[in-house]
Amino acid sequence: MMRRVLIANRGEIAVRIIRACREMGVRTVAVYSEADAGAPHVLAADDAVEIGPAAASDSYLKVDALLDAARRTDADAIHPGYGFLSENAAFAARVESAGLTFIGPSSSVIAAMGSKTAARKAVSAAGVPVVPGETPASQDLAAVRASLGRVGYPALLKATAGGGGKGMRIVRSDDEADEAIAAASREATRAFSDGTVYVERLIERPRHIEIQVMADRHGQTVHLFERDCTLQRRHQKVIEEAPGPTVTPAIRERMTRAAVAAAQAVGYVNAGTVEFLLSGDEFYFLEMNTRLQVEHPITEEITGVDLVRAQLLVAAGERLPFRQDDLSVRGHAVECRVYAEDPASGFLPQSGPLLRYREPQGPGIRVDAGVREGQSIGVHYDPMLAKVIAYGENRTAAFARTTRALEDFDILGLQHNIGFLAALLRDPRVVACDTHTRFIEEHIESFVPGYTDEQLHALVALAAVADGSGDPRDPGSGGRGPGFDPFETLNRGVF
């Protein structure tokens, strides 16, 4: 087993890894930017090293700084978490060359699966169904247009070098082609320094299903069932649940078999996720994420497996602590991503101090967070504050528990999306699984709440208290009379 692990990340995933390491007796090293000096992951680790200014490009993405921090603290392994450098093959190769253990797949596998075209080719050869498509012979306008014509409309242009919706454009006719090609390539270049795009048939109104896989160096590859990630906004997941509510036993058998085949085809080791689009009874390979996913907690809840612990064991050369026959689904779990963003203003990211931060508690409730009360939330990183995970004996119970947890989550100081999440969970179409990957965008007006009169009065009262010009107990100074508690009022859904 590794002696000391450096976590090349921040926020809730860094805290999560630190906790798993502590349970296994492994010491940890946190890295942090100037902006994160007092962040929870820094306080939780055994050691901490500052690696640069607030901007990620000057700190968390600085490979030399990360490797130097590992050398100075005598770390013998690096866990990349997710985001930042977690799927960067060059970083993994540098870690390997430094004689350190990279807690994830090999750099060669990351490179192979990081290219959408290479990944499609590899899994297709293993018999995994892929969406009809092709990579243009060249990237000039005429060649890409010709590919669109052969694949057929509606089609999807996608960046070969990355995901997250960057460099992606829907094309429904020849008239839209030129502008879409130029825009997709331009955005892909900005995001990934590679403007190469490929063409894929657009699957209309699909569900997004992903399969968690784990593999060790002793020839064992298993799946840990599926997660449904259909509720998305601009290709970013919002709410996830496990198991998939529309996945029948027959579909599960076929899809999990395909996921395992995809992993085995590239010699995959450690944790990974194979993503599919599900349309009716047919499914198609979308991509493979060569890292732990943000939504991994719901798989842990329904299987009882600690995925980070399993990652550490595999990275240390040990066998997986379970076999396929040991794994089964129990109950249902839901995860909601709580962001510092304002849904009423186009989901504009928010910054400022967390004046009040109180996590929900209770049976079946888990909160993975990397923030604390009093911390200032800046503009340099992803605005996710926490993940609310709820487990229940069935989907109805899990939804009810998740909704209650969101209602009990006290956050004050900046806008957030809790009201938006609660509105989604209560929507009859979501409850009935009558959704698809563009559902939120098509019905956004149903889920973006406005402010009630009571909440607006509470804001006035808080502002008066903040600048010393009024008393919230005094109706004449912007308050609401004796006993009025603006914090209680603001805790009712939107704020």
Secondary structure, DSSP 4 states (H G I P E B T S, - for coil): --SEEEE---HHHHHHHHHHHHHTT-EEEEEEEGGGTT-HHHHHSSEEEEEE-SSGGGTTT-HHHHHHHHHHTT--EEE--SSTTTT-HHHHHHHHHTTPEESSS-HHHHHHHHSHHHHHHHHHHTT--B-SEE--SSSSHHHHHHHHHHH-SSEEEEETT--TTTT-EEE-SHHHHHHHHHHHHHHHHHHHS---EEEEE--SS-EEEEEEEEE-TTS-EEEEEEEEEEEEETTEEEEEEES-TT--HHHHHHHHHHHHHHHHHTT--EEEEEEEEEETTEEEEEEEE-S--TTHHHHHHHH---HHHHHHHHHTTPPPS--GGG----SEEEEEEEESEEGGGTSEE--EE-SEEE---STTEEEEE---TTPEE-SSS--EEEEEEEEESSHHHHHHHHHHHHHT-EEESS--SHHHHHHHHH-HHHHTT---TTHHHHTGGGT-----HHHHHHHHHHHHHHHTS--TT-GGGTS-STT--HHHHHTTTT-
